[in-house]
């Protein structure tokens, strides 16, 4: 299980909260198949505009076809933090926080038990924290 948040990304560099529709329904570009993003957009009375990949999401936002993009941040790692996104504004607070549980097929139950033991050992010995820090450092280096 991983801690995650769904963040809004907007064009306005000074924005600190979700844009207002001023009487119209906002278009929120979401990654196709990311149910939390699709459901959140609908719950906020926004029109979910599905995109096939993050590049398409960015372009729809840049071209003004969407008012905002909804993208996940999973334990500090986000697909919208690279250099292609640096001119866009990721709002500081998540639209929603959630715990990510990966789907597991029943035939892999024994593998999951064995994997849990290994992951617990990685956590205990500090490897997980080092791997996460390395990934965050690489991500920060790409954003420059």
C-alpha positions as a Markdown table, in Angstrom:
| # | Residue | x | y | z |
|---|---|---|---|---|
| 1 | Unk | 0.0 | 0.0 | 0.0 |
| 2 | Unk | 1.3 | 3.4 | -1.0 |
| 3 | Unk | 0.3 | 6.9 | 0.1 |
| 4 | Unk | -0.7 | 9.1 | -2.7 |
| 5 | Unk | -2.4 | 12.4 | -3.7 |
| 6 | Unk | -4.2 | 13.7 | -6.7 |
| 7 | Unk | -2.9 | 17.1 | -7.6 |
| 8 | Unk | -4.3 | 19.8 | -10.0 |
| 9 | Unk | -2.0 | 21.3 | -12.5 |
| 10 | Unk | -3.0 | 24.7 | -14.1 |
| 11 | Unk | -1.5 | 27.2 | -16.5 |
| 12 | Unk | -1.9 | 30.2 | -14.1 |
| 13 | Unk | 1.5 | 30.5 | -12.2 |
| 14 | Unk | -0.1 | 32.5 | -9.4 |
| 15 | Unk | -3.0 | 30.1 | -8.7 |
| 16 | Unk | -3.1 | 28.5 | -5.3 |
| 17 | Unk | -6.5 | 26.8 | -5.5 |
| 18 | Unk | -8.7 | 25.2 | -8.1 |
| 19 | Unk | -10.0 | 27.5 | -10.9 |
| 20 | Unk | -13.7 | 28.5 | -10.8 |
| 21 | Unk | -16.0 | 27.7 | -13.7 |
| 22 | Unk | -18.0 | 30.9 | -13.4 |
| 23 | Unk | -21.2 | 29.2 | -14.4 |
| 24 | Unk | -19.6 | 26.6 | -16.7 |
| 25 | Unk | -18.4 | 23.1 | -16.1 |
| 26 | Unk | -14.6 | 22.9 | -16.0 |
| 27 | Unk | -12.7 | 20.5 | -18.2 |
| 28 | Unk | -10.3 | 18.4 | -16.2 |
| 29 | Unk | -7.9 | 16.3 | -18.3 |
| 30 | Unk | -7.2 | 12.9 | -16.7 |
| 31 | Unk | -5.1 | 9.9 | -17.7 |
| 32 | Unk | -7.4 | 7.4 | -19.3 |
| 33 | Unk | -8.1 | 4.5 | -16.9 |
| 34 | Unk | -7.0 | 6.3 | -13.7 |
| 35 | Unk | -10.2 | 5.8 | -11.9 |
| 36 | Unk | -9.4 | 8.1 | -9.0 |
| 37 | Unk | -8.9 | 11.0 | -11.3 |
| 38 | Unk | -12.0 | 10.3 | -13.4 |
| 39 | Unk | -14.2 | 9.9 | -10.3 |
| 40 | Unk | -12.7 | 13.0 | -8.6 |
| 41 | Unk | -13.4 | 15.1 | -11.7 |
| 42 | Unk | -17.0 | 13.9 | -11.8 |
| 43 | Unk | -17.4 | 14.4 | -8.0 |
| 44 | Unk | -16.3 | 18.0 | -8.4 |
| 45 | Unk | -18.8 | 18.5 | -11.2 |
| 46 | Unk | -16.0 | 18.8 | -13.8 |
| 47 | Unk | -16.0 | 17.1 | -17.2 |
| 48 | Unk | -13.3 | 14.4 | -17.3 |
| 49 | Unk | -11.3 | 14.8 | -20.5 |
| 50 | Unk | -9.4 | 11.5 | -21.0 |
| 51 | Unk | -5.9 | 11.5 | -22.4 |
| 52 | Unk | -3.8 | 8.6 | -23.5 |
| 53 | Unk | -0.5 | 9.7 | -21.9 |
| 54 | Unk | 0.9 | 12.6 | -19.8 |
| 55 | Unk | 2.3 | 14.4 | -22.9 |
| 56 | Unk | -1.2 | 14.6 | -24.3 |
| 57 | Unk | -2.5 | 15.8 | -20.9 |
| 58 | Unk | 0.1 | 18.6 | -20.9 |
| 59 | Unk | -0.7 | 19.6 | -24.5 |
| 60 | Unk | -4.4 | 19.8 | -23.8 |
| 61 | Unk | -3.7 | 22.0 | -20.9 |
| 62 | Unk | -1.2 | 24.2 | -22.8 |
| 63 | Unk | -3.6 | 24.6 | -25.8 |
| 64 | Unk | -6.4 | 25.7 | -23.6 |
| 65 | Unk | -8.6 | 22.6 | -24.3 |
| 66 | Unk | -8.6 | 21.8 | -20.5 |
| 67 | Unk | -8.9 | 24.1 | -17.5 |
| 68 | Unk | -6.7 | 21.8 | -15.3 |
| 69 | Unk | -5.0 | 18.4 | -15.3 |
| 70 | Unk | -5.4 | 15.9 | -12.5 |
| 71 | Unk | -2.3 | 13.9 | -11.9 |
| 72 | Unk | -1.2 | 11.5 | -9.1 |
| 73 | Unk | 1.7 | 11.9 | -6.9 |
| 74 | Unk | 2.7 | 8.6 | -5.3 |
| 75 | Unk | 5.0 | 8.9 | -2.3 |
| 76 | Unk | 6.6 | 12.0 | -3.8 |
| 77 | Unk | 6.9 | 10.7 | -7.3 |
| 78 | Unk | 4.9 | 12.4 | -10.0 |
| 79 | Unk | 4.8 | 12.2 | -13.8 |
| 80 | Unk | 4.2 | 16.0 | -14.0 |
| 81 | Unk | 7.4 | 17.1 | -12.3 |
| 82 | Unk | 9.7 | 16.8 | -15.2 |
| 83 | Unk | 11.1 | 19.7 | -17.3 |
| 84 | Unk | 8.3 | 19.6 | -19.8 |
| 85 | Unk | 5.9 | 20.5 | -16.9 |
| 86 | Unk | 8.1 | 23.2 | -15.3 |
| 87 | Unk | 6.2 | 26.1 | -16.8 |
| 88 | Unk | 2.9 | 24.8 | -15.4 |
| 89 | Unk | 1.7 | 25.2 | -11.8 |
| 90 | Unk | 1.0 | 22.2 | -9.7 |
| 91 | Unk | -1.3 | 23.4 | -6.9 |
| 92 | Unk | 0.3 | 23.0 | -3.4 |
| 93 | Unk | -2.5 | 20.9 | -1.8 |
| 94 | Unk | -3.8 | 17.7 | -3.2 |
| 95 | Unk | -7.4 | 17.7 | -4.5 |
| 96 | Unk | -7.7 | 14.3 | -2.7 |
| 97 | Unk | -5.4 | 12.0 | -0.7 |
| 98 | Unk | -5.7 | 8.3 | -1.1 |
| 99 | Unk | -4.0 | 5.0 | -0.4 |
| 100 | Unk | -3.0 | 3.0 | -3.4 |
| 101 | Unk | -3.6 | -0.7 | -3.3 |
| 102 | Unk | -2.4 | -2.7 | -6.3 |
| 103 | Unk | -4.6 | -5.3 | -7.7 |
| 104 | Unk | -3.4 | -8.9 | -7.1 |
| 105 | Unk | -4.6 | -11.9 | -9.0 |
| 106 | Unk | -5.4 | -14.9 | -6.7 |
| 107 | Unk | -2.9 | -17.1 | -8.5 |
| 108 | Unk | -0.1 | -14.7 | -7.2 |
| 109 | Unk | -1.1 | -14.9 | -3.6 |
| 110 | Unk | 2.0 | -16.9 | -2.5 |
| 111 | Unk | 4.2 | -14.5 | -4.4 |
| 112 | Unk | 2.6 | -11.6 | -2.6 |
| 113 | Unk | 3.4 | -13.1 | 0.8 |
| 114 | Unk | 7.0 | -13.7 | -0.2 |
| 115 | Unk | 7.3 | -10.2 | -1.7 |
| 116 | Unk | 5.8 | -8.6 | 1.5 |
| 117 | Unk | 8.6 | -10.2 | 3.5 |
| 118 | Unk | 11.3 | -8.9 | 1.1 |
| 119 | Unk | 9.7 | -5.4 | 1.1 |
| 120 | Unk | 9.6 | -5.3 | 4.9 |
| 121 | Unk | 13.3 | -6.2 | 5.0 |
| 122 | Unk | 14.1 | -3.4 | 2.5 |
| 123 | Unk | 12.2 | -1.0 | 4.7 |
| 124 | Unk | 13.8 | -2.2 | 7.9 |
| 125 | Unk | 17.3 | -1.9 | 6.4 |
| 126 | Unk | 16.8 | 1.5 | 4.9 |
| 127 | Unk | 17.0 | 0.4 | 1.3 |
| 128 | Unk | 13.5 | 1.7 | 0.4 |
| 129 | Unk | 14.2 | 5.2 | 1.7 |
| 130 | Unk | 17.5 | 5.3 | -0.3 |
| 131 | Unk | 15.8 | 4.1 | -3.5 |
| 132 | Unk | 13.0 | 6.7 | -3.0 |
| 133 | Unk | 15.6 | 9.5 | -2.4 |
| 134 | Unk | 17.6 | 8.5 | -5.5 |
| 135 | Unk | 14.4 | 8.6 | -7.6 |
| 136 | Unk | 13.4 | 12.0 | -6.2 |
| 137 | Unk | 16.9 | 13.3 | -6.8 |
| 138 | Unk | 16.8 | 12.2 | -10.4 |
| 139 | Unk | 13.4 | 13.7 | -10.8 |
| 140 | Unk | 14.6 | 17.0 | -9.3 |
| 141 | Unk | 17.6 | 16.9 | -11.7 |
| 142 | Unk | 15.4 | 16.5 | -14.7 |
| 143 | Unk | 13.3 | 19.5 | -13.7 |
| 144 | Unk | 16.2 | 21.9 | -13.8 |
